[in-house]
């Protein structure tokens, strides 16, 4: 088959579709009939130098795709397929790949490096390829090995480190890998290709180097080699070395003190003199240091004992030389930077870093930046003026209001005038700066705002006029209007200040969204998002009529989208995006008008027409729309209450589709949320649909394919259903409760070293408690005793959560609430299950000491419920 696979691989790349399809079918058949033989043939093809480059390239790609995939479920399937292949086949494949690292064809050795790393990601964690690191190191240590082999080997080590966890290697292996990599980076290494591969490998290996960095002698040597590489003759090596320094800045911040003088000199030289790619990494080093110090400041809680890392105040110490260096970069703008979101240049990196520095040191940055602003703001060349405004906008977060207020008050008029500057770079940066001012220094609710009745009219006029500017400028102006409106949310009497302008603002935003010159920009989406914020933050009593008139305008626009002629995928995508934006506006209108009984009737009157529109939108079948329309329907259910029942026969099929959408799991998650909204609206009138809904929810919970983030909302939803249908939930108990119990056991096994997992664990715990609460409250009046067999497990779960340190407050609240619900529902029967009430006394005592009023209130109620049931905890 080896000869044939060469032909198949070449034919699969033929320009002739018929030959291509036939070859692909042959390859698929070979894979299906004999996977081990298929993978071995690919490895032979890739590692045989006399084979054609084209067939070797495709062999490598197919081999890599047979071991890894982006989708989690597919990846797991491929891992399992590899693990069950006979070890003799696997040994041959691995041996061929290791030999291919010595190939004279660079592309083949590069692909082999990637495939080895993919196999390592499967086998090394399972301790199945113990000789891998040793085999690779031989290539580095044996005398006379060619540079090309060393390069490929270092590349492999880098990829392997990227694929596996630092827990997967023993310290001796880590030491050997680091020794090989650092030696490869050394100035004594003659081959620049080897040095570059070594520098890139070190970047991936840094996470493994904790023990080595803790050893001063080893750390000094590693830092020396990196600093030497940062001044290498070759640009790519210098860039890779600085990338290592960026990583070290965040991973080993606490160990950097002895090297900072050298690192400042290196980065300053790179920023001033080096190629842009290197200078960008040099700036990124200081951004990384700032990020670390901001985090240390945010979490600097005395006695917390969480962090052993001391705040070294590197930014503060370097401030007087660092800030001028960053200000210089602001003058190195790109002509195209505003039109292209992908552009990242020195000026943008410098401004971003300056913003982080301001957040790190606060007031101290202001006297270092303002002379630069004043010196450049009136200059004739646009670069100086733009840099001055960018510098000003970059330092608005961090310093105190007292420090910023005088300069912002003094500068606001100049900025409004700059919106008429003849240079669009300046107008773009000015609009961004205004949006920052309104975001950070306009909070009437707190008693401070740079916006006053005296200047509001001019601000609104300038912004609305600037919405007609070039799309990239108008987009930033939308941001300024967004934050200007947001400032008036819940601002008491001040919220009335914007009311006279709301009609005009809404009209201008709709016109902006309708612009036809915005292709390639996000202007339309941004305009609608801003419109949503204007509606959401407006004073309802004063603007209800304006919002009432906006509703049919948006409905008409949505109706028009359904009629659009769709001739291509691009047309379909544009239709979907527009429908998503318009459904989003309708959702905000529905929510806003539902906030008071007087205005809710406006929505009820047009409910039928709105629902008809949403159903038409669903018929277009685009997932983005599906999300936005689902969310809007949830809001409509809340607004129309029990009247929503009339929409269920038509809507139910789309709800089912959403609940079954494993692929686009956000759609599934939102659909679950809408079930909750409908339960609250319909109460027991949802009963006829419950069998179908529960079947889908339970199927979702037991699925290994569905993204885990959807599972907490499903448990919460079970509580909503139980609360809505009361005693009728009995028939689902035998299916739902075991799943809740299993999930509560999973909580105890989650990896708490991973922040993402901690957050997921909190969501899961909270949602399980919410499910129990809903069921207990639903059964309370007639069938509470059905919960007696499940009560001990629930108590055990609450006790386990009570021992968690630290514990998320929302989880505590849910645990205390369900404890009260248990005592309330079971009444005198509660005595039989509270065997050892000590933990609950301790938990409630802790909550009663809390600063959170809501938690205190819940704990007091729970204490009362338990006290009523029996006297031990009272």
N, C-alpha and C positions, 0 to 999 in steps of 0.2 A: 504493500500500500504506500510505502515511502515515496516511490517514483510518482505514483498517482497523485499523492497529496500535493506535490510540487505543481503538477498540471492544474489541479483543482484551485489551488491558491492563486495561480497566475490567471486562470480563466475567470475567477471571481472578481478580478479587477478589469475585465474586458470592457471595451466601449460598447460592445454588442450586448444588448439587454438579454437576449435569448441565451447566449453563452454564459452570461453572468448568473442568470437565474438557475440554470442547470447546474452550474458549479456550486452555487450556494446550497442547492438541494442535496448534492452529493456529499458536501462537507457535513451538513446537518445529519444525513443518514449515517455517515461514519461515526459521528459523535454519539448518536442515539444507540447504535448497535454495539459500539465498543469504545466507551469513554476512555479507559486507561490507554488503549492502543492509539486512540486519536490524540490524546495529550502527548504521548511519547513521540508520535510522528511529528507533531508540531515542534517539540523540543529538538528533535533531530534536524528538522528543517532550519530552525533558527541557528543552531550551533554548527552547521556545516558550511565552511567558507566557500565551497565551490558552487553552492546553490545560488540562484539569482537573488539579487538584493530585494526585488519586489515581493517574491514569495516569502523570503525571510522576514521582511517587515510585517506582512500580514499574519504570518505564523505567530510572531511575537504578540501582536495585538489580540489575536484570537485566544492565545494561551493566557494572556493577562485577564481578558474578559471572562475566561472560564474559571477564574479564581476569585474575582472581585466584582462587585456591582454597587451602584449608588444606593439603590433601594435596599433597605434593611432586610426585608423578607427574602429577596432574591440572593442577597449576599449570604444569608444563613444557609440557603439551599446549596449554594456553590461550595461553602465551607464543608457542609456535611458530605457532599459528593466527593470532595477531595479526601476527606478523612477515611472514607470506607474503601478507597482504592488500595489494591494490594501493595504492600510495602516495597516489593521488588521493582514494580513499575515506578513508584515514587522515587526510589533511590536512583534509578537510571535517569529519570527526568532531572533530578537535582544535580546529579553528576554532570550531565550534558550542559546544564545552565552554568555551573561553576566553570566548566572548561570554556564556555562561550565568552567569559569575561576576558579571555586572552585573544579574542578574535581581532584580526587586523581591520575588520570593518567596524568603524566606531558606532554606527547605528545599531548593529547587532549586539555589541557588548553593553551598550546603554539600555537596550530593551531587556537583555538578560538580567541586568542589575535590578530593574523594576520588577520583573517576574520573581526573582529570588526573594525580594522583599515581600511580595504578596504571599508567597508560600510561607515565609518566616512569620508573617502576621497570623497565620493559621496554626503553624506547628510550634513555634517557640513558646507561646503561652502554655501549650500542652506538654512542654518538655520533650518534644518529638524530634528536634533537630539539634542535639547538644553539640555536635561537631561543627556547626555552621561557622561560628565566630572563629574558631581555630583554623578552619579551612581558608577563610578569607585572610586571616593574619599571616599565614604562610606566604601569600602573594606579596605581602608588604615587607617581610623580614628576610626572606631568602635572597642572597646576593645575586645580582645579575638579572633580576626580573625586569622586563621592559617597562618603560614609563606608562605605556598605554594600558598594561595590565594593572598597574598601581592605581591609575586614574579610575578605571572601571571598578576596581575593588573598593576604593574610597567612596565612590558614588553608591555602591551597593551598601556599604556600612551606613552611609547617610540615610538611604531609603529605609533600611531595616530599622534604624533608630526612630524614624518618622512613623513607622507602622506599628511598632510594639510599645509596651509600657516599660518604664524604668524598673518596675517590679519583676520583669521577666528575665533580667540578666543578673547573675551573681556579681559581686563587687570585683572579683578577679577578672571577669570578662569585660566589665566596664573599664577597668584600669588598662587592660590590653588594647581595647578599642581606642580609648583616648590617647594612649601612647602612640599608636599607629597614626591616628588622625593628626595629632599635634606635630609629630615628626614630618608628616607629609606637608604640613604648612610651613615648616622651618625654612629660613632663608638659605640653608645649605642645599635644599631641594632644587635641582637645576631645572626641572620641567615645570613651566608655569601652569600647564594643564593639571598636573598632579597637585600643585599648591591650591589651585582653584577648587578642585574636587574635594580636597582636604578641608578647606575653609567652609565649604557648603555642608560637608559631613559634620563638622564640628557644630554648626548651627543646630542640626537635628539632635546631636548627642548631648547638648548642654543640660537638658533635663535630667540626664543620667549622672551628672557630674557632681552632685551635692557633696558626697564624701570627699571628692578630690578638691573641691573649692574650699571645704572646711580645713584642709591641710595647707598651711601658709606657703610651704615650699612649692607644692604642686600648683597652687593657685598663681603664685608669682611667675612660674614658668609658662603656664597657659596664657596669662595676661601679656607676658613679654612677647610670646609668639604672635598673638593676635595684633598687638600694637605694631610689631614689625610688619605684619601683613597689611596693616592699614596704610603703610607708606610704600607698598610694593610698586614696581614699575607699571604693572598691568592694572587697568581700571577695574576690571571685573573682580580681581583679587581684593583690591582696596574696598570695593563695595561689599563683598562677602564678609570681609573682616569687620566692617562697621555694622553689618547686619547682626554679627555675633555680639558686638558690644551693645546693640539695642536690646537683644534678648537678655544679656547679662545684667543690664540696668534694671530689668524688672525681676529676673529670677534670683539674682544675688546682690540686690541693692545694699543689704546690710554689710557686705564685705568690700565695698568699693572705695572706702575712705583713702587708703594709701595710694590709689592710682588716679585720683581725681585731677590732680594738677596736670599729669601727662595726658589724660583723656580730654581735658579742656583744650590743651594746646593742639592735640590731634584734630579735634572736631572743629576748632576755630579755623585752623589752616584749611581743612577740607571745605568748610562753608565758604571761605573767602576765595580759594584758589582752584578747587578741584572740579572735575566734571559734575554735571548736575546730579547724575545717579548716585554718586558718592556723597555729595553735599547734602542730598535729601536724607540719607541715612544718618549723617552726622547731626542733622537737626532732630531727626527722630530719636536719637539717643537722649537729647535733653527733654523731648516730649515724654519719653518713657520715665525718666527720672521724676519729672513733674507729676505724672500719673501716680507713681509710687508714693510721692510725698503727700499728694492730695488724699490718697487712700489712708495713709498713716494718720493724717490730720482728722479725717472723717471718723476713723475708728479709734482715735486716741482716747480711750476711756480709762481713767485711773483704776487700778486693781482688776482690770478685766483679765490680765494675764494671758490673753489670746495670742498676742504677737510678741515674739522675741526680738523682732527687728526694731532697732532704735532709729528715730528720726534724725538723720544727719544734717538736715538743712542745707543740702548741696546747692539748691537753687538760690537760697538767700545769700550764701557765701559767694556765689559766682555772679550775683545779680548785676553788679555795676559794669561787668564786661560782657555778660551774656545778653543783656537787653540791647545795647548798641549793635552787637553782632546780628541779632534777630531783626532789628529795625532796618539795617542795611539790606537784608534779603527782600524786604517789602518793595524795594525799588526795582526788583528783577521780574516784573510781570510779563505775562505772555499776551500777545495781541489777541489770541483766540480764547483766552481762559474763561470768559463769561459765557460764551456760546456753547462750550463743550464741557459737560459734567465729568467726563473722563479725565480731563487734564488735571495733573497734580504737579505743581512746579515749586521753585524755591520760595516765591512770594507767598504762596498759599500755605506751604509747610511752615514758613517763618511766622506767619500770622496765627496759625493754629497753635504753634508752640508758645507764642507770646500770650495767647489766651490762657493756656495752661499755667504759664508762669504767673499770670495775674491771679489766677485762682489759688496758686500755691502761696504767694507772699502777700496778697491783698494790697493794702494802701501803699506799700513801699515801691510798687511799680509805677505809680502815677507820676511822681516827679522825674522819673527817668524817661518816660514816654512823651509827656506833654511838650517839652521843648522841641522834640522832633516834629510833633503835630503842628506847633505854632510856626516853626521854621519853614515847613513845606506846604501848608494849606493854601497859601496865596501865590505860590510859584506859577509861572506860565506853563511849564511842561506838565502834561497830564499825569505822568508817572509819579511825580512828587506829590501832586494834590491827592491822587488816589491812595498812595501809600500813607499819607497823613490821616485820611479818613479811615482806612483799614486798621491802622494802629489804634486809633481812637475807639473804633468798634470792638477791637480785640480785647481791650482791658476793662470792659463794662461789667464783667462778672468776676468777683473776688474782692475788689476794694469796697469799702463801706459806702453807704448812701451819703454819709456826711462828706466823705472825700470826693465822691463823684458828682454830687448834686450841683455845686457851683459851676463846674466845667460843662456839665450837660445842659444846664439852664442857659449858659452863655453860648454853647455851640449849636443848640437846636435850630435857631433861626438860620444860621449858616448852612446847616444840613438841608433844611427845607429849600433854601435858595439853590443848593448844589444839585437838587433834583431837576433843575433846568439847565445844568451845565451842558455844553455842546459835545462833551465826550461821553460815550455810553458806558465806558468802564467806570467812570466816576459816578454816573447815575446808578449803576448796578450796585457798587459798593456802598453808596449812600443809602439806598433802599434797604440793603442788608443791615447797615448800622442802625437805621431808624427802627427796624423790626427788633433788633437787640435792645434798644432803648425802651421800647414799649413792653418788651417781654420782662425786662429786669428792673425797670425804674418807673413803672406805671401800675401801682397797686392802690387805687383810692380806698379800698376796703381797709388797708393798713394805715391809712392816713398820709401816704406819700405818693405823689405823682408829678412827673415833669409836665404832664398835660393839665391844662387849667381851662376854665371857661374862656379865658382871654385868648388862648392860642389854639383851642380845639378846631374852630372853624377853618383857620388857615391850614392846619395839619390835614383835615379831611379834604379840603379843596386840592391841596398839592398831591395827596395820594390818589385821589380819583382821577386827576388829570394825568398822573404818571401811569395809571393802568393802561393808557393808550400807547405807552412807550413800546420799545422792542420787546418781544416775548420774554427774553431772559430777565429784563428789568421788571416787567409787569409781574413776573412770578415772585420776585422778591418784594414787590409792593404789596402783593396779596399777603405775604407773610407779615408785613407791617400792619395791615388792616386787621389781620387775624389777632395779633397780640394787643392792638389798640382796643378791639372789642372785648377780648378776654379780660382785660383789666377792669371792665365795668361789671363783670359777673359778681352777683351778691355784694354790690358796692353801696347798698343802701340808697340814700338820696342822690349820690353821685351817678348812679346808673341811668338817671334821667337825662344826664348831659348829652348822651349819644343819641337819644330818641329822635331829635329833630332831623338827624342825618341818616337814619336807618333806611328810609325809602330810597334815597339817592344812592346809598352804598350798595343796597341789594340790586338796584337797577344796573349800576356800573359793573358789578361782579357778574351778573348774567350776560351783559354785553361782552365782557372779557371772555367768559366761557364760550361764547358764540363765535369768537374770532376765528378766521379761517387761515391766519398766517402763523399758526402755532404748531405746525407739524414738527415732530422731533422734540418738542418741549413738553413739560408737564403742566403747562399753563391752565388748560381746561380743568384738569383734576384739582389743581391748587386753588383755582377760583371757586370751584364748588365746595371744597373743604373750608375755605374762608367764609363763604356764604353760610355754611352750617354753623360756624362759630359765631357769626353775627346774630343769627337767629337764636342760637342756644343761650347767648349771654345777654340778650336784650331784655328790657324791662317788660315782662309779659302784660301787665295791666295796660301799659301805654302802647304796646306794639301789636296786640292781638289782632287788630283789624288789618294791619300791614301783612302779618303772617298769613292771615285768612286769605288775603288777595294773592299772596305768593303761591299758595297751594295749587290752585287751578293752572297757573302758569307752568309749574313744574310737571303737573299731570299731563298737560298738553304736550310738553317736550318728550315725556316718557312714552306717550302714545305714538308720537312720530317715530321714535326709534324702532318700534315694532314693525313699522311699514318700510324701513330702509331696505334698499335693494342690496343683497349680499352676493357678491360675485367672487370673492376670494377669502382666504383665511385672514388676511389683513383687515378686510371689511368686517368680518365676524368679530375680530379682536376689538376693533374700534367701537363697534356697536355694543359689545360687552362692557367696555370701559365706560362708555357714556351712560349706559343703563345703570351700571354700578353707582356712578356719581349721583344720578338722579334719584335712584332708590334711597341712597344715603341722605339726600336732602329731604325727601319725604319722611324718612324715619325721624329726622331731627324735628321737622314740623309737627309730626304726630306726637312725639314726646313732649315738645314744648307746650302744645295746646292741651295736652292731657294733664298738665301740671295743676290745672284748677278746674273745678266743676263747671264754672261759667263758660270756659272756652272749650271744654271737652266735647260739648255738643256740636261744635264746628266739624270735628272729625267724624263724629257719629253720622252726621248728615251726608258726608261724602264717602263714608266707609265702603259702600257697595262699589262705587266707581274705582276707588283706590285698589280694592281687592281684585277687581276685574283686570286692572292694569298689571298687578303683580302676577296674576295667573298667566297673562299673555307673555310677560317677561320670562317666566319659568319655561314656557313653551319654546323659547329661543335656545335653551339649554347651554348656558355658558356658566362655568363654575364661579367666576367672580361675581356675576350678577346673582347667582344662586345665593351667595353669602349675604350680599347687601339686601336682596329682596327678602330673604329669611329674617334678617334682623329687623327690617321694617315691618314685617308681618307680626313679629313678636311685640313690637310697639303698638300695632293696630289691635292686637288681642287685648292688651292692657287697656287701651282706650275704649274699646267697644264692649268689654266685659262679656256677659252671657250671650249678648247678641252675636258674638263671633261664631256661635254654633252653626248659623246658616251657611257659613263659608266652608265648613269642614268637609262636606261631601266632595267638593271640587278640589279643595286644597290637600286633602289627605294623601293622595297619590304622590304629590310632590314632596310632602313631609317624609313619606316612606323612602322615596328616592334619596333624600338627604341623609336619612338614618343608615342607609346601606352604602353610602359613598365612602368606602375605605380609602380609595386613592387620594381624593382631596379631603383629607381628614378634618381641615378647618370647617368645611361645609357640614360634615357629620357633627362636629362639635357644636356649631351654631344651631343646627337642626335640633339637637338634644336640648339646647337652651330654650328654643321656641316651644318644645313640648312643655317645659316648665311654665313658660308664659301662658300657654293655652290652659294648662291645669288651673293656674290661679284665676284665669278669666272664666272658665266654665264650671269649675268645681266638679260635682258628680255627673254633670251632663257630658263629660268626656268619656264616660264609661263604655259606650258602644265601640269606641276606637282603641280601648286599652289592651285588648288581647293582641292586636296587631302591633301596637307600639311596644308593649312589653316583650313580645317575641323578638323584635329587632334590637331592643336595648340589651336583652340577655345574650343574644347572639354576638352583639358588639363586644360585650364584656368578656366573653369566652374566646374571642378571636385573637390569634397571635399576629394577625396581619395589620390590625388597626393600630395606629400610632397611640402610644400609651397616654399621651396628654388628653385624649378624649375620655379616658375612663373615670377620672374624678367627676367631671360634669354629669356623667351617666348615673353615678351613685347619688349625687344631689338630686337628679331628676327622679330617681326612684322614690325619694322622700316627697317630692312635689306630687307625684301621682298618688302615693298612699294618703297624703293629706287631702287630696281632692276627692278620692273615692271612698275614703274611710274603711268601713268593715269589708267592703268588696275586694280589698287588697289581699284578703285571706288566701285566695286561690293561687296567688303568685309567691306567697311566703316561702314555700318549700324550694323554690328556684332561686329567689333573690337572696335569702339569708345566707345560705352556704357560700355564695359568691362574696357577700360582704365580709363573712368571717375569713375566707381565704385571703381577701385583699388586706384585711387588718393584720394577718400574719406576715404578708409580704412587706408591710411597713417596717417591721422589726428587722428585716434582712437587707434593707436598702443601704447603699454605700454612702455614708455620711461625710466622706472626704470630698465629695463632688458637690459643689454648690447647686448645680442644676438638679441633682438627685435629691438634695435636701429640700429644695423648693417643691419638687414633685411629691416627695413624701408628705410634706405639709398639706398640699392640696388633697392628696389621697386620704389622709387622716380626717381632715375637715369634712370632706364630702361623705365619708362613711358615717361620721357622727350625724351629719345632716339627714342622711337616709334613715338612720335609726330614729331620729327625732320625728321625722314625717310619719313614719310607720306607727310609732308610739302614740303620737297625737291623733292619728287617724283611727286607731283602735280604742282610744281612751274610753269612749262612752259605752262600748258594748263588748269588745272582744280583746281587752287588754291581756287577759290570761294566756292568749295565744303566744305572747312574747316571753312567758316565764321560762320555757326551755332555752331561750336564746340569751336571757339576761346575764347568766354567769359569764359567758364569753364576752359580752359587751363590757361588763364591769372589769374584767381582766384587761381588756383593751384600753379602757379609760385609765386603769392603774398603770399600765405600761407607758402610756403617753404622759401621765403625771410625773413619771420618773425622768422623762426626757430633759436634758440640759444641753444647750439652751432650748427653750420651747417657744414656738411661734405663738404670738398672742391670739391670733384668729383661731388657731387650733385649740388653745386653752378655752376660749369662749364657747366653741362648739362642744367641747368635752363637758364643760360645766352645764351647758344648756341641756344636753342629752341626759346627764345625771338627774337633773330636775324633772325632765320629761319621764324618765323611768320611774322615779318615785311617784310622780303625779298620776301616771297611767296605772301603775300596779297597786297604788293605795296601800292597804294593810298587808298585801302580799309581798311588799317590798322587804319586809322584815326577814323573810325566809332567804332572800338572796344576798342581803348585805351581811356576809359572814364576818368580815373584818373592816369596819368602817373607818379605821384609822387613816388610810390614805385619802379618803374623801374629806375628812375633817381637815387634814393638812392642806389639801388642794384648795378647799374653800377658804381656809384661813389666809392662804397666800393671795387668793384673788380679792379678798376683802381689803387687803392692804394695797391693792393696785391703784395707780393714778388714773386708770381708764374707768371712767364713770359707768360706761355700759357694762363692762366686765363685773364691776362691783354690784351693779343692779341685778345682773343675771345670777351672780353667786348668792346674793341675798334671797332671791326668789327660790333658787335651788335649795338653799338651807331651810327655807320655810317648808318646801315640799317634803324634804326628807324628815324634818321635824314633825310634820303632820302624820307621816307614815309610821314613824316610831321615834322613841325619845333618845336613842343612843347618840345620834349625831346632832341632835338639836342643841 
